[in-house]
Amino acid sequence: MEGMGQPESREAQQPQLPPGQRLQRGWPVTHYGPVPRFRPDRWEFRVFGATAEEGKHTWTHDEFTALPYTTVVADLHCVTKFSMLDAEWGGVLARTVAEAAPPAGHVTHVMVWAEYGFSSNLRLSDFLDDRTVFATHKDGELLTAEHGFPLRLVVPHLYAWKGPKWVRGIEYMTADRRGFWEERGYHNVGDPWQEQRYSYQEEPGDGPGL
């Protein structure tokens, strides 16, 4: 028995990098389209769709950033094959948002909406994962505009496109439908440990109509 009484090392638990990934020391800027201008007086975060109370919930920027702040140490795996390890993400847990604005009992998926109509779909279980966080900070510093300020979603156990930059709200859904990149050939689930990069890899149950 190794290390009796001590937790197993991370390396003993799982490899550091998912298959096909390479270690990235910095944080490259990757996104589609222009960087939006942040206007705090016009910014709001919306929760809509199949809510438990059959209504829309909204927060101003000040109200959203006043929600309980949590830090999560987690990796970021980009589908372009770079991985950034052990970053500290600070912000509001997705489950905190779901507790404040709960989904209806028959909700199965969430669509995350961002600036310019960008979207990404998630299974509700992925959205409510303990480490899924609406990040405002990385390593104790506010996010830069290029990296998603004022708000980006981080879903550490999925490829990074599943966590959009410049998030403006979520839609609770009672059936799955594809988001922006999923409609353009990317895998509907996006698990990096199974190297689910592209839609042609999908199996029954992975996506709408499958």
PyMOL CGO cylinders between C-alpha atoms (Angstrom):
from pymol import cmd
from pymol.cgo import CYLINDER

trace = [
    CYLINDER, 0.00, 0.00, 0.00, 1.48, 3.36, -0.95, 0.3, 1, 1, 1, 1, 1, 1,
    CYLINDER, 1.48, 3.36, -0.95, 1.15, 6.45, 1.18, 0.3, 1, 1, 1, 1, 1, 1,
    CYLINDER, 1.15, 6.45, 1.18, -0.92, 4.81, 3.93, 0.3, 1, 1, 1, 1, 1, 1,
    CYLINDER, -0.92, 4.81, 3.93, -3.15, 7.44, 5.45, 0.3, 1, 1, 1, 1, 1, 1,
    CYLINDER, -3.15, 7.44, 5.45, -2.41, 9.93, 2.65, 0.3, 1, 1, 1, 1, 1, 1,
    CYLINDER, -2.41, 9.93, 2.65, -4.69, 10.79, -0.27, 0.3, 1, 1, 1, 1, 1, 1,
    CYLINDER, -4.69, 10.79, -0.27, -3.64, 9.43, -3.63, 0.3, 1, 1, 1, 1, 1, 1,
    CYLINDER, -3.64, 9.43, -3.63, -1.78, 11.83, -5.84, 0.3, 1, 1, 1, 1, 1, 1,
    CYLINDER, -1.78, 11.83, -5.84, -3.56, 13.40, -8.77, 0.3, 1, 1, 1, 1, 1, 1,
    CYLINDER, -3.56, 13.40, -8.77, -1.38, 11.37, -11.12, 0.3, 1, 1, 1, 1, 1, 1,
    CYLINDER, -1.38, 11.37, -11.12, -2.45, 8.16, -9.37, 0.3, 1, 1, 1, 1, 1, 1,
    CYLINDER, -2.45, 8.16, -9.37, -6.10, 9.12, -9.75, 0.3, 1, 1, 1, 1, 1, 1,
    CYLINDER, -6.10, 9.12, -9.75, -5.97, 9.95, -13.47, 0.3, 1, 1, 1, 1, 1, 1,
    CYLINDER, -5.97, 9.95, -13.47, -3.55, 11.23, -16.10, 0.3, 1, 1, 1, 1, 1, 1,
    CYLINDER, -3.55, 11.23, -16.10, -3.09, 15.00, -16.03, 0.3, 1, 1, 1, 1, 1, 1,
    CYLINDER, -3.09, 15.00, -16.03, -4.01, 15.49, -19.65, 0.3, 1, 1, 1, 1, 1, 1,
    CYLINDER, -4.01, 15.49, -19.65, -6.93, 14.03, -21.60, 0.3, 1, 1, 1, 1, 1, 1,
    CYLINDER, -6.93, 14.03, -21.60, -6.01, 12.17, -24.79, 0.3, 1, 1, 1, 1, 1, 1,
    CYLINDER, -6.01, 12.17, -24.79, -4.73, 14.35, -27.61, 0.3, 1, 1, 1, 1, 1, 1,
    CYLINDER, -4.73, 14.35, -27.61, -4.12, 17.38, -25.38, 0.3, 1, 1, 1, 1, 1, 1,
    CYLINDER, -4.12, 17.38, -25.38, -0.87, 19.28, -24.75, 0.3, 1, 1, 1, 1, 1, 1,
    CYLINDER, -0.87, 19.28, -24.75, 0.13, 21.34, -21.74, 0.3, 1, 1, 1, 1, 1, 1,
    CYLINDER, 0.13, 21.34, -21.74, -0.22, 25.09, -22.17, 0.3, 1, 1, 1, 1, 1, 1,
    CYLINDER, -0.22, 25.09, -22.17, 1.76, 27.38, -19.87, 0.3, 1, 1, 1, 1, 1, 1,
    CYLINDER, 1.76, 27.38, -19.87, -0.02, 30.60, -20.83, 0.3, 1, 1, 1, 1, 1, 1,
    CYLINDER, -0.02, 30.60, -20.83, -3.64, 31.25, -21.71, 0.3, 1, 1, 1, 1, 1, 1,
    CYLINDER, -3.64, 31.25, -21.71, -4.21, 31.80, -25.43, 0.3, 1, 1, 1, 1, 1, 1,
    CYLINDER, -4.21, 31.80, -25.43, -7.11, 33.98, -26.53, 0.3, 1, 1, 1, 1, 1, 1,
    CYLINDER, -7.11, 33.98, -26.53, -9.54, 31.94, -28.61, 0.3, 1, 1, 1, 1, 1, 1,
    CYLINDER, -9.54, 31.94, -28.61, -13.02, 33.05, -29.59, 0.3, 1, 1, 1, 1, 1, 1,
    CYLINDER, -13.02, 33.05, -29.59, -15.33, 33.60, -32.53, 0.3, 1, 1, 1, 1, 1, 1,
    CYLINDER, -15.33, 33.60, -32.53, -16.31, 37.15, -33.47, 0.3, 1, 1, 1, 1, 1, 1,
    CYLINDER, -16.31, 37.15, -33.47, -15.50, 40.51, -31.83, 0.3, 1, 1, 1, 1, 1, 1,
    CYLINDER, -15.50, 40.51, -31.83, -15.00, 41.24, -28.15, 0.3, 1, 1, 1, 1, 1, 1,
    CYLINDER, -15.00, 41.24, -28.15, -18.20, 42.87, -26.87, 0.3, 1, 1, 1, 1, 1, 1,
    CYLINDER, -18.20, 42.87, -26.87, -18.14, 46.17, -25.03, 0.3, 1, 1, 1, 1, 1, 1,
    CYLINDER, -18.14, 46.17, -25.03, -19.26, 45.88, -21.41, 0.3, 1, 1, 1, 1, 1, 1,
    CYLINDER, -19.26, 45.88, -21.41, -21.96, 48.40, -20.45, 0.3, 1, 1, 1, 1, 1, 1,
    CYLINDER, -21.96, 48.40, -20.45, -22.72, 47.82, -16.75, 0.3, 1, 1, 1, 1, 1, 1,
    CYLINDER, -22.72, 47.82, -16.75, -25.86, 49.96, -16.80, 0.3, 1, 1, 1, 1, 1, 1,
    CYLINDER, -25.86, 49.96, -16.80, -27.35, 47.79, -19.57, 0.3, 1, 1, 1, 1, 1, 1,
    CYLINDER, -27.35, 47.79, -19.57, -26.03, 44.40, -18.50, 0.3, 1, 1, 1, 1, 1, 1,
    CYLINDER, -26.03, 44.40, -18.50, -28.39, 41.83, -17.02, 0.3, 1, 1, 1, 1, 1, 1,
    CYLINDER, -28.39, 41.83, -17.02, -28.29, 38.10, -16.42, 0.3, 1, 1, 1, 1, 1, 1,
    CYLINDER, -28.29, 38.10, -16.42, -31.49, 36.23, -17.28, 0.3, 1, 1, 1, 1, 1, 1,
    CYLINDER, -31.49, 36.23, -17.28, -32.83, 32.82, -16.32, 0.3, 1, 1, 1, 1, 1, 1,
    CYLINDER, -32.83, 32.82, -16.32, -35.81, 31.84, -18.43, 0.3, 1, 1, 1, 1, 1, 1,
    CYLINDER, -35.81, 31.84, -18.43, -37.49, 28.89, -20.13, 0.3, 1, 1, 1, 1, 1, 1,
    CYLINDER, -37.49, 28.89, -20.13, -38.93, 26.07, -18.03, 0.3, 1, 1, 1, 1, 1, 1,
    CYLINDER, -38.93, 26.07, -18.03, -38.42, 27.65, -14.61, 0.3, 1, 1, 1, 1, 1, 1,
    CYLINDER, -38.42, 27.65, -14.61, -40.09, 26.20, -11.54, 0.3, 1, 1, 1, 1, 1, 1,
    CYLINDER, -40.09, 26.20, -11.54, -42.10, 29.40, -11.06, 0.3, 1, 1, 1, 1, 1, 1,
    CYLINDER, -42.10, 29.40, -11.06, -42.94, 29.74, -14.78, 0.3, 1, 1, 1, 1, 1, 1,
    CYLINDER, -42.94, 29.74, -14.78, -41.35, 33.16, -15.00, 0.3, 1, 1, 1, 1, 1, 1,
    CYLINDER, -41.35, 33.16, -15.00, -38.13, 34.98, -15.83, 0.3, 1, 1, 1, 1, 1, 1,
    CYLINDER, -38.13, 34.98, -15.83, -35.49, 35.82, -13.25, 0.3, 1, 1, 1, 1, 1, 1,
    CYLINDER, -35.49, 35.82, -13.25, -33.06, 38.70, -13.83, 0.3, 1, 1, 1, 1, 1, 1,
    CYLINDER, -33.06, 38.70, -13.83, -30.06, 40.17, -12.06, 0.3, 1, 1, 1, 1, 1, 1,
    CYLINDER, -30.06, 40.17, -12.06, -28.24, 43.42, -12.74, 0.3, 1, 1, 1, 1, 1, 1,
    CYLINDER, -28.24, 43.42, -12.74, -24.45, 43.26, -12.78, 0.3, 1, 1, 1, 1, 1, 1,
    CYLINDER, -24.45, 43.26, -12.78, -24.27, 44.52, -9.19, 0.3, 1, 1, 1, 1, 1, 1,
    CYLINDER, -24.27, 44.52, -9.19, -26.90, 42.01, -8.08, 0.3, 1, 1, 1, 1, 1, 1,
    CYLINDER, -26.90, 42.01, -8.08, -25.20, 39.09, -9.79, 0.3, 1, 1, 1, 1, 1, 1,
    CYLINDER, -25.20, 39.09, -9.79, -21.75, 39.86, -8.41, 0.3, 1, 1, 1, 1, 1, 1,
    CYLINDER, -21.75, 39.86, -8.41, -23.33, 40.12, -4.92, 0.3, 1, 1, 1, 1, 1, 1,
    CYLINDER, -23.33, 40.12, -4.92, -24.28, 36.41, -5.06, 0.3, 1, 1, 1, 1, 1, 1,
    CYLINDER, -24.28, 36.41, -5.06, -22.07, 34.09, -2.96, 0.3, 1, 1, 1, 1, 1, 1,
    CYLINDER, -22.07, 34.09, -2.96, -18.51, 34.03, -4.30, 0.3, 1, 1, 1, 1, 1, 1,
    CYLINDER, -18.51, 34.03, -4.30, -16.69, 30.68, -4.55, 0.3, 1, 1, 1, 1, 1, 1,
    CYLINDER, -16.69, 30.68, -4.55, -13.32, 29.60, -5.87, 0.3, 1, 1, 1, 1, 1, 1,
    CYLINDER, -13.32, 29.60, -5.87, -12.79, 26.38, -7.83, 0.3, 1, 1, 1, 1, 1, 1,
    CYLINDER, -12.79, 26.38, -7.83, -9.36, 25.02, -8.74, 0.3, 1, 1, 1, 1, 1, 1,
    CYLINDER, -9.36, 25.02, -8.74, -9.79, 23.24, -12.04, 0.3, 1, 1, 1, 1, 1, 1,
    CYLINDER, -9.79, 23.24, -12.04, -8.31, 22.62, -15.46, 0.3, 1, 1, 1, 1, 1, 1,
    CYLINDER, -8.31, 22.62, -15.46, -9.43, 24.06, -18.78, 0.3, 1, 1, 1, 1, 1, 1,
    CYLINDER, -9.43, 24.06, -18.78, -9.27, 21.82, -21.84, 0.3, 1, 1, 1, 1, 1, 1,
    CYLINDER, -9.27, 21.82, -21.84, -9.67, 23.50, -25.22, 0.3, 1, 1, 1, 1, 1, 1,
    CYLINDER, -9.67, 23.50, -25.22, -10.81, 21.48, -28.22, 0.3, 1, 1, 1, 1, 1, 1,
    CYLINDER, -10.81, 21.48, -28.22, -7.92, 23.06, -30.15, 0.3, 1, 1, 1, 1, 1, 1,
    CYLINDER, -7.92, 23.06, -30.15, -5.80, 20.64, -28.04, 0.3, 1, 1, 1, 1, 1, 1,
    CYLINDER, -5.80, 20.64, -28.04, -4.25, 22.84, -25.37, 0.3, 1, 1, 1, 1, 1, 1,
    CYLINDER, -4.25, 22.84, -25.37, -4.89, 22.27, -21.66, 0.3, 1, 1, 1, 1, 1, 1,
    CYLINDER, -4.89, 22.27, -21.66, -4.29, 24.69, -18.81, 0.3, 1, 1, 1, 1, 1, 1,
    CYLINDER, -4.29, 24.69, -18.81, -3.99, 22.96, -15.43, 0.3, 1, 1, 1, 1, 1, 1,
    CYLINDER, -3.99, 22.96, -15.43, -4.91, 23.98, -11.88, 0.3, 1, 1, 1, 1, 1, 1,
    CYLINDER, -4.91, 23.98, -11.88, -6.29, 27.46, -12.54, 0.3, 1, 1, 1, 1, 1, 1,
    CYLINDER, -6.29, 27.46, -12.54, -8.24, 29.10, -9.73, 0.3, 1, 1, 1, 1, 1, 1,
    CYLINDER, -8.24, 29.10, -9.73, -11.62, 30.26, -10.98, 0.3, 1, 1, 1, 1, 1, 1,
    CYLINDER, -11.62, 30.26, -10.98, -13.60, 32.65, -8.83, 0.3, 1, 1, 1, 1, 1, 1,
    CYLINDER, -13.60, 32.65, -8.83, -17.25, 33.47, -9.25, 0.3, 1, 1, 1, 1, 1, 1,
    CYLINDER, -17.25, 33.47, -9.25, -20.75, 32.14, -8.69, 0.3, 1, 1, 1, 1, 1, 1,
    CYLINDER, -20.75, 32.14, -8.69, -21.41, 28.42, -8.81, 0.3, 1, 1, 1, 1, 1, 1,
    CYLINDER, -21.41, 28.42, -8.81, -24.00, 27.37, -11.38, 0.3, 1, 1, 1, 1, 1, 1,
    CYLINDER, -24.00, 27.37, -11.38, -25.90, 25.50, -8.69, 0.3, 1, 1, 1, 1, 1, 1,
    CYLINDER, -25.90, 25.50, -8.69, -26.15, 28.77, -6.71, 0.3, 1, 1, 1, 1, 1, 1,
    CYLINDER, -26.15, 28.77, -6.71, -27.93, 30.31, -9.67, 0.3, 1, 1, 1, 1, 1, 1,
    CYLINDER, -27.93, 30.31, -9.67, -30.15, 27.24, -9.98, 0.3, 1, 1, 1, 1, 1, 1,
    CYLINDER, -30.15, 27.24, -9.98, -31.04, 27.45, -6.29, 0.3, 1, 1, 1, 1, 1, 1,
    CYLINDER, -31.04, 27.45, -6.29, -32.00, 31.11, -6.65, 0.3, 1, 1, 1, 1, 1, 1,
    CYLINDER, -32.00, 31.11, -6.65, -33.91, 30.49, -9.89, 0.3, 1, 1, 1, 1, 1, 1,
    CYLINDER, -33.91, 30.49, -9.89, -34.77, 26.77, -9.91, 0.3, 1, 1, 1, 1, 1, 1,
    CYLINDER, -34.77, 26.77, -9.91, -35.67, 24.74, -12.98, 0.3, 1, 1, 1, 1, 1, 1,
    CYLINDER, -35.67, 24.74, -12.98, -38.98, 22.94, -13.34, 0.3, 1, 1, 1, 1, 1, 1,
    CYLINDER, -38.98, 22.94, -13.34, -38.92, 19.29, -12.38, 0.3, 1, 1, 1, 1, 1, 1,
    CYLINDER, -38.92, 19.29, -12.38, -38.95, 18.04, -15.97, 0.3, 1, 1, 1, 1, 1, 1,
    CYLINDER, -38.95, 18.04, -15.97, -35.96, 20.10, -17.16, 0.3, 1, 1, 1, 1, 1, 1,
    CYLINDER, -35.96, 20.10, -17.16, -33.20, 17.96, -18.69, 0.3, 1, 1, 1, 1, 1, 1,
    CYLINDER, -33.20, 17.96, -18.69, -30.87, 20.49, -20.36, 0.3, 1, 1, 1, 1, 1, 1,
    CYLINDER, -30.87, 20.49, -20.36, -29.69, 24.06, -20.20, 0.3, 1, 1, 1, 1, 1, 1,
    CYLINDER, -29.69, 24.06, -20.20, -28.82, 26.42, -23.03, 0.3, 1, 1, 1, 1, 1, 1,
    CYLINDER, -28.82, 26.42, -23.03, -26.19, 28.96, -22.00, 0.3, 1, 1, 1, 1, 1, 1,
    CYLINDER, -26.19, 28.96, -22.00, -26.63, 32.23, -23.87, 0.3, 1, 1, 1, 1, 1, 1,
    CYLINDER, -26.63, 32.23, -23.87, -23.88, 34.78, -24.45, 0.3, 1, 1, 1, 1, 1, 1,
    CYLINDER, -23.88, 34.78, -24.45, -23.33, 38.03, -26.34, 0.3, 1, 1, 1, 1, 1, 1,
    CYLINDER, -23.33, 38.03, -26.34, -24.14, 38.16, -30.08, 0.3, 1, 1, 1, 1, 1, 1,
    CYLINDER, -24.14, 38.16, -30.08, -26.51, 35.19, -29.76, 0.3, 1, 1, 1, 1, 1, 1,
    CYLINDER, -26.51, 35.19, -29.76, -23.74, 32.68, -29.06, 0.3, 1, 1, 1, 1, 1, 1,
    CYLINDER, -23.74, 32.68, -29.06, -24.98, 29.57, -27.24, 0.3, 1, 1, 1, 1, 1, 1,
    CYLINDER, -24.98, 29.57, -27.24, -23.90, 26.22, -25.85, 0.3, 1, 1, 1, 1, 1, 1,
    CYLINDER, -23.90, 26.22, -25.85, -26.08, 23.38, -24.60, 0.3, 1, 1, 1, 1, 1, 1,
    CYLINDER, -26.08, 23.38, -24.60, -25.41, 21.32, -21.49, 0.3, 1, 1, 1, 1, 1, 1,
    CYLINDER, -25.41, 21.32, -21.49, -27.07, 18.43, -19.75, 0.3, 1, 1, 1, 1, 1, 1,
    CYLINDER, -27.07, 18.43, -19.75, -28.62, 19.68, -16.52, 0.3, 1, 1, 1, 1, 1, 1,
    CYLINDER, -28.62, 19.68, -16.52, -26.35, 17.34, -14.56, 0.3, 1, 1, 1, 1, 1, 1,
    CYLINDER, -26.35, 17.34, -14.56, -23.26, 18.95, -16.13, 0.3, 1, 1, 1, 1, 1, 1,
    CYLINDER, -23.26, 18.95, -16.13, -24.60, 22.42, -15.38, 0.3, 1, 1, 1, 1, 1, 1,
    CYLINDER, -24.60, 22.42, -15.38, -25.25, 21.52, -11.72, 0.3, 1, 1, 1, 1, 1, 1,
    CYLINDER, -25.25, 21.52, -11.72, -21.85, 19.88, -11.22, 0.3, 1, 1, 1, 1, 1, 1,
    CYLINDER, -21.85, 19.88, -11.22, -20.10, 21.03, -8.04, 0.3, 1, 1, 1, 1, 1, 1,
    CYLINDER, -20.10, 21.03, -8.04, -17.32, 22.71, -10.05, 0.3, 1, 1, 1, 1, 1, 1,
    CYLINDER, -17.32, 22.71, -10.05, -19.32, 24.42, -12.80, 0.3, 1, 1, 1, 1, 1, 1,
    CYLINDER, -19.32, 24.42, -12.80, -18.87, 28.12, -12.14, 0.3, 1, 1, 1, 1, 1, 1,
    CYLINDER, -18.87, 28.12, -12.14, -19.83, 31.44, -13.65, 0.3, 1, 1, 1, 1, 1, 1,
    CYLINDER, -19.83, 31.44, -13.65, -16.35, 32.91, -13.40, 0.3, 1, 1, 1, 1, 1, 1,
    CYLINDER, -16.35, 32.91, -13.40, -15.53, 36.56, -12.88, 0.3, 1, 1, 1, 1, 1, 1,
    CYLINDER, -15.53, 36.56, -12.88, -11.92, 35.98, -11.80, 0.3, 1, 1, 1, 1, 1, 1,
    CYLINDER, -11.92, 35.98, -11.80, -8.96, 33.75, -12.65, 0.3, 1, 1, 1, 1, 1, 1,
    CYLINDER, -8.96, 33.75, -12.65, -6.13, 33.30, -10.15, 0.3, 1, 1, 1, 1, 1, 1,
    CYLINDER, -6.13, 33.30, -10.15, -7.49, 36.16, -8.06, 0.3, 1, 1, 1, 1, 1, 1,
    CYLINDER, -7.49, 36.16, -8.06, -7.62, 38.67, -10.92, 0.3, 1, 1, 1, 1, 1, 1,
    CYLINDER, -7.62, 38.67, -10.92, -10.64, 39.94, -12.79, 0.3, 1, 1, 1, 1, 1, 1,
    CYLINDER, -10.64, 39.94, -12.79, -11.02, 38.32, -16.19, 0.3, 1, 1, 1, 1, 1, 1,
    CYLINDER, -11.02, 38.32, -16.19, -9.88, 40.43, -19.10, 0.3, 1, 1, 1, 1, 1, 1,
    CYLINDER, -9.88, 40.43, -19.10, -12.37, 41.34, -21.80, 0.3, 1, 1, 1, 1, 1, 1,
    CYLINDER, -12.37, 41.34, -21.80, -10.62, 38.97, -24.23, 0.3, 1, 1, 1, 1, 1, 1,
    CYLINDER, -10.62, 38.97, -24.23, -11.07, 36.10, -21.79, 0.3, 1, 1, 1, 1, 1, 1,
    CYLINDER, -11.07, 36.10, -21.79, -14.74, 36.73, -21.13, 0.3, 1, 1, 1, 1, 1, 1,
    CYLINDER, -14.74, 36.73, -21.13, -15.17, 39.65, -18.71, 0.3, 1, 1, 1, 1, 1, 1,
    CYLINDER, -15.17, 39.65, -18.71, -17.54, 40.29, -17.07, 0.3, 1, 1, 1, 1, 1, 1,
    CYLINDER, -17.54, 40.29, -17.07, -18.70, 36.66, -16.96, 0.3, 1, 1, 1, 1, 1, 1,
    CYLINDER, -18.70, 36.66, -16.96, -17.77, 33.33, -18.49, 0.3, 1, 1, 1, 1, 1, 1,
    CYLINDER, -17.77, 33.33, -18.49, -18.92, 29.83, -17.67, 0.3, 1, 1, 1, 1, 1, 1,
    CYLINDER, -18.92, 29.83, -17.67, -16.30, 27.24, -16.76, 0.3, 1, 1, 1, 1, 1, 1,
    CYLINDER, -16.30, 27.24, -16.76, -17.30, 23.56, -16.95, 0.3, 1, 1, 1, 1, 1, 1,
    CYLINDER, -17.30, 23.56, -16.95, -14.02, 21.85, -16.02, 0.3, 1, 1, 1, 1, 1, 1,
    CYLINDER, -14.02, 21.85, -16.02, -14.99, 18.29, -16.98, 0.3, 1, 1, 1, 1, 1, 1,
    CYLINDER, -14.99, 18.29, -16.98, -16.01, 19.26, -20.54, 0.3, 1, 1, 1, 1, 1, 1,
    CYLINDER, -16.01, 19.26, -20.54, -14.20, 20.95, -23.41, 0.3, 1, 1, 1, 1, 1, 1,
    CYLINDER, -14.20, 20.95, -23.41, -13.96, 24.70, -22.96, 0.3, 1, 1, 1, 1, 1, 1,
    CYLINDER, -13.96, 24.70, -22.96, -16.38, 25.63, -25.76, 0.3, 1, 1, 1, 1, 1, 1,
    CYLINDER, -16.38, 25.63, -25.76, -19.12, 24.31, -23.45, 0.3, 1, 1, 1, 1, 1, 1,
    CYLINDER, -19.12, 24.31, -23.45, -18.38, 27.28, -21.20, 0.3, 1, 1, 1, 1, 1, 1,
    CYLINDER, -18.38, 27.28, -21.20, -18.99, 30.41, -23.28, 0.3, 1, 1, 1, 1, 1, 1,
    CYLINDER, -18.99, 30.41, -23.28, -17.43, 33.81, -22.68, 0.3, 1, 1, 1, 1, 1, 1,
    CYLINDER, -17.43, 33.81, -22.68, -19.56, 36.92, -22.09, 0.3, 1, 1, 1, 1, 1, 1,
    CYLINDER, -19.56, 36.92, -22.09, -22.49, 34.97, -20.70, 0.3, 1, 1, 1, 1, 1, 1,
    CYLINDER, -22.49, 34.97, -20.70, -25.81, 36.79, -20.38, 0.3, 1, 1, 1, 1, 1, 1,
    CYLINDER, -25.81, 36.79, -20.38, -28.18, 34.08, -19.21, 0.3, 1, 1, 1, 1, 1, 1,
    CYLINDER, -28.18, 34.08, -19.21, -29.44, 30.52, -19.25, 0.3, 1, 1, 1, 1, 1, 1,
    CYLINDER, -29.44, 30.52, -19.25, -32.52, 28.84, -20.65, 0.3, 1, 1, 1, 1, 1, 1,
    CYLINDER, -32.52, 28.84, -20.65, -33.95, 25.77, -18.95, 0.3, 1, 1, 1, 1, 1, 1,
    CYLINDER, -33.95, 25.77, -18.95, -35.05, 23.20, -21.52, 0.3, 1, 1, 1, 1, 1, 1,
    CYLINDER, -35.05, 23.20, -21.52, -37.21, 20.08, -21.34, 0.3, 1, 1, 1, 1, 1, 1,
    CYLINDER, -37.21, 20.08, -21.34, -35.47, 18.55, -24.37, 0.3, 1, 1, 1, 1, 1, 1,
    CYLINDER, -35.47, 18.55, -24.37, -31.99, 18.88, -25.80, 0.3, 1, 1, 1, 1, 1, 1,
    CYLINDER, -31.99, 18.88, -25.80, -31.09, 21.07, -28.76, 0.3, 1, 1, 1, 1, 1, 1,
    CYLINDER, -31.09, 21.07, -28.76, -27.72, 21.99, -30.16, 0.3, 1, 1, 1, 1, 1, 1,
    CYLINDER, -27.72, 21.99, -30.16, -25.92, 25.24, -29.47, 0.3, 1, 1, 1, 1, 1, 1,
    CYLINDER, -25.92, 25.24, -29.47, -23.74, 27.35, -31.78, 0.3, 1, 1, 1, 1, 1, 1,
    CYLINDER, -23.74, 27.35, -31.78, -20.73, 25.04, -32.18, 0.3, 1, 1, 1, 1, 1, 1,
    CYLINDER, -20.73, 25.04, -32.18, -22.78, 21.88, -31.81, 0.3, 1, 1, 1, 1, 1, 1,
    CYLINDER, -22.78, 21.88, -31.81, -24.76, 22.95, -34.90, 0.3, 1, 1, 1, 1, 1, 1,
    CYLINDER, -24.76, 22.95, -34.90, -21.45, 23.39, -36.73, 0.3, 1, 1, 1, 1, 1, 1,
    CYLINDER, -21.45, 23.39, -36.73, -20.05, 19.92, -36.27, 0.3, 1, 1, 1, 1, 1, 1,
    CYLINDER, -20.05, 19.92, -36.27, -18.79, 19.76, -32.69, 0.3, 1, 1, 1, 1, 1, 1,
    CYLINDER, -18.79, 19.76, -32.69, -19.76, 16.95, -30.33, 0.3, 1, 1, 1, 1, 1, 1,
    CYLINDER, -19.76, 16.95, -30.33, -22.99, 17.46, -28.42, 0.3, 1, 1, 1, 1, 1, 1,
    CYLINDER, -22.99, 17.46, -28.42, -21.50, 16.34, -25.09, 0.3, 1, 1, 1, 1, 1, 1,
    CYLINDER, -21.50, 16.34, -25.09, -17.82, 17.30, -25.34, 0.3, 1, 1, 1, 1, 1, 1,
    CYLINDER, -17.82, 17.30, -25.34, -16.11, 15.08, -22.76, 0.3, 1, 1, 1, 1, 1, 1,
    CYLINDER, -16.11, 15.08, -22.76, -12.32, 15.55, -23.20, 0.3, 1, 1, 1, 1, 1, 1,
    CYLINDER, -12.32, 15.55, -23.20, -11.50, 12.29, -21.40, 0.3, 1, 1, 1, 1, 1, 1,
    CYLINDER, -11.50, 12.29, -21.40, -13.42, 10.43, -24.09, 0.3, 1, 1, 1, 1, 1, 1,
    CYLINDER, -13.42, 10.43, -24.09, -12.06, 12.82, -26.75, 0.3, 1, 1, 1, 1, 1, 1,
    CYLINDER, -12.06, 12.82, -26.75, -15.55, 13.76, -27.88, 0.3, 1, 1, 1, 1, 1, 1,
    CYLINDER, -15.55, 13.76, -27.88, -14.53, 16.51, -30.28, 0.3, 1, 1, 1, 1, 1, 1,
    CYLINDER, -14.53, 16.51, -30.28, -16.81, 16.18, -33.32, 0.3, 1, 1, 1, 1, 1, 1,
    CYLINDER, -16.81, 16.18, -33.32, -20.40, 15.28, -34.06, 0.3, 1, 1, 1, 1, 1, 1,
    CYLINDER, -20.40, 15.28, -34.06, -19.45, 12.30, -36.27, 0.3, 1, 1, 1, 1, 1, 1,
    CYLINDER, -19.45, 12.30, -36.27, -18.19, 10.62, -33.07, 0.3, 1, 1, 1, 1, 1, 1,
    CYLINDER, -18.19, 10.62, -33.07, -21.60, 10.80, -31.42, 0.3, 1, 1, 1, 1, 1, 1,
    CYLINDER, -21.60, 10.80, -31.42, -23.29, 7.60, -30.30, 0.3, 1, 1, 1, 1, 1, 1,
    CYLINDER, -23.29, 7.60, -30.30, -26.95, 6.89, -29.51, 0.3, 1, 1, 1, 1, 1, 1,
    CYLINDER, -26.95, 6.89, -29.51, -28.04, 9.08, -26.62, 0.3, 1, 1, 1, 1, 1, 1,
    CYLINDER, -28.04, 9.08, -26.62, -25.31, 11.71, -27.13, 0.3, 1, 1, 1, 1, 1, 1,
    CYLINDER, -25.31, 11.71, -27.13, -27.46, 14.24, -28.94, 0.3, 1, 1, 1, 1, 1, 1,
    CYLINDER, -27.46, 14.24, -28.94, -30.93, 15.27, -30.09, 0.3, 1, 1, 1, 1, 1, 1,
    CYLINDER, -30.93, 15.27, -30.09, -32.49, 12.65, -32.30, 0.3, 1, 1, 1, 1, 1, 1,
    CYLINDER, -32.49, 12.65, -32.30, -29.79, 10.07, -31.60, 0.3, 1, 1, 1, 1, 1, 1,
]
cmd.load_cgo(trace, "trace")
